[in-house]
Amino acid sequence: MVATLPVRGLGRRSSPAGTSYGRCVPSSDDAAVYSVGLRLRDRLVVVVGGGQVAQRRVPALLAAGARVRIVSPWLRPVLEGLVATGDVEWVARPYRSGDLAGCWYALAATADAVTNAAVAREAEDQRVFCVRADDASGSTAWTPASGRHGGITVAVHAQRDPRRAATVRDGVVERLRTGDLAAPQHRGRSAGVVLVGGGPGDPELITLAGRRALAEADVVVVDRLAPTALLDELPGHVEVVDATKLPRGRATTQEEINRVLVAQARAGKRVVRLKGGDPYVFGRGFEELTACLEAGVACRVVPGVSSATAVPAVAGVPVTHRGVAHELVVVSGHLPPGHPASLVDWAALGRLRGTLVVLMGVDTLPAIAAELVAQGRAADCPVAVVQSGTTAGERRVLATLSTVGELVEREQVTAPATVVIGDVVAVAASAAFAAAADRTRLPV
Ligand SMILES: C[S@@+](CC[C@H](N)C(=O)[O-])C[C@H]1O[C@@H](n2cnc3c(N)ncnc32)[C@H](O)[C@@H]1O
């Protein structure tokens, strides 16, 4: 005889005569869920219906490598796009019996309960698991609230309460992201260097991949333009190496930074090189990657949100705007026009009608503005200068090419600052814009 297990939600199934078989059976549909991961690569999945449910489910099916066929007389445009690119097959008519032939998994996702019931019936006959979007009790499979982080998939069923399932899912995924719940196999990952773009300063603007790399680090090599507020979150055992390069001041050389990265990784540490913005936008990230690879140290890059676009955006300036700017050029201003080592074609930039974003150009701004005007850009072309953007110390100055040199000096603007030159600045400062929320308004 099989003993009855004291499992919550399970009860004894009785024989018609009331005799207990002593077998565990679910007392409710929900306890009966048996969770598995379907390996759908190259396997046919039929989705009946081309509306919202299909829009939500199809991308995840494609991400799992499934061959997706949608049966529906119409499709949402986003699904039509997937058909156009060949990612999805489309049978452009209403469902007919037999449409599930050869499939491994089916979704009944039309707005019509009768059709969904017919799909579910065919699936049952074909022994194909089927999710019925409109009626969980008529389904042989349920879609969990799922999320992924760092190679871990979290799938939650919560007695058919999707909000509760999503809340639990979000809680677990968030703990994975913050490193609170790092998986053992992650903790055991091999040494190496990750170049992480930390964004322009606001610690919220680092990417999820960047946060994960930080959560797994033994050593963090950081400079002053990185979002240093994130250092506060690091566990006590993490060593923080200061790679600050103060302009015209005490500096750590690039060679020294490269040496530290390689030495720490060779000592078996997981090293994060936390950088400001994006590592490859005037960040010398590729030099660090090359140094690691040449030394035989594994190295990868996590791109970041560059100050070139994010600092203006948070200050309220879109670097492109329809009908205003069809060009966006990001230029380093660390060398003034005419400097023999400069690689910038200032004459071409003077002819530019679109947006010019200058990084590392506070000291050289008077010379840059004068050169642009000399090369043909209008003297009244609007300019926005944003110092320490996205941080508590953010300052903004509005000017024109003819006034910016003087204004920057008078306002004592210092690095780091991002300069935006072009008509997008005028768009941002327009009356309509000024009516927007404070957070997005430039002082005019
Ligand atoms: C060496 S570059 C690095 C750029 C970085 N890799 C990126 O993608 O943002 C440094 C320059 O970026 C700009 N910058 C970085 N952080 C900034 C911030 N919070 N506010 C304004 N400009 C910033 C400044 O022009 C600064 O001189």
The ligand as a Tripos MOL2 file, in Angstrom:
@<TRIPOS>MOLECULE
LIG
   27    29     1     0     0
SMALL
NO_CHARGES

@<TRIPOS>ATOM
      1 C1         36.4970   60.3940  -21.0330 C.3       1 LIG1
      2 S1         34.9290   60.8440  -21.5980 S.3       1 LIG1
      3 C2         34.0670   59.3700  -21.3040 C.3       1 LIG1
      4 C3         32.7110   59.3340  -21.8900 C.3       1 LIG1
      5 C4         31.9570   58.0920  -21.4860 C.3       1 LIG1
      6 N1         32.6230   56.9120  -21.9330 N.3       1 LIG1
      7 C5         30.5190   58.0910  -21.9920 C.2       1 LIG1
      8 O1         30.1450   57.2940  -22.8650 O.co2     1 LIG1
      9 O2         29.7470   58.8920  -21.4680 O.co2     1 LIG1
     10 C6         34.4220   61.9060  -20.3300 C.3       1 LIG1
     11 C7         33.4910   62.9870  -20.7930 C.3       1 LIG1
     12 O3         32.1680   62.5200  -20.8510 O.3       1 LIG1
     13 C8         31.2830   63.5640  -20.5000 C.3       1 LIG1
     14 N2         30.5920   63.1970  -19.2800 N.ar      1 LIG1
     15 C9         30.7430   62.0800  -18.5550 C.ar      1 LIG1
     16 N3         29.9040   62.0790  -17.5050 N.ar      1 LIG1
     17 C10        29.2030   63.2310  -17.5750 C.ar      1 LIG1
     18 C11        28.1900   63.8120  -16.7730 C.ar      1 LIG1
     19 N4         27.6970   63.1970  -15.7000 N.pl3     1 LIG1
     20 N5         27.6850   64.9880  -17.1500 N.ar      1 LIG1
     21 C12        28.1360   65.6260  -18.2460 C.ar      1 LIG1
     22 N6         29.0770   65.1100  -19.0400 N.ar      1 LIG1
     23 C13        29.6180   63.9340  -18.7110 C.ar      1 LIG1
     24 C14        32.1340   64.7880  -20.2830 C.3       1 LIG1
     25 O4         32.2460   65.4760  -21.5000 O.3       1 LIG1
     26 C15        33.4300   64.1660  -19.8690 C.3       1 LIG1
     27 O5         34.5200   65.0570  -20.0590 O.3       1 LIG1
@<TRIPOS>BOND
     1     1     2 1
     2     2     3 1
     3     2    10 1
     4     3     4 1
     5     4     5 1
     6     5     6 1
     7     5     7 1
     8     7     8 2
     9     7     9 1
    10    10    11 1
    11    11    12 1
    12    11    26 1
    13    12    13 1
    14    13    14 1
    15    13    24 1
    16    14    15 ar
    17    14    23 ar
    18    15    16 ar
    19    16    17 ar
    20    17    18 ar
    21    17    23 ar
    22    18    19 1
    23    18    20 ar
    24    20    21 ar
    25    21    22 ar
    26    22    23 ar
    27    24    25 1
    28    24    26 1
    29    26    27 1
@<TRIPOS>SUBSTRUCTURE
     1 LIG1         1 GROUP 0 **** ****
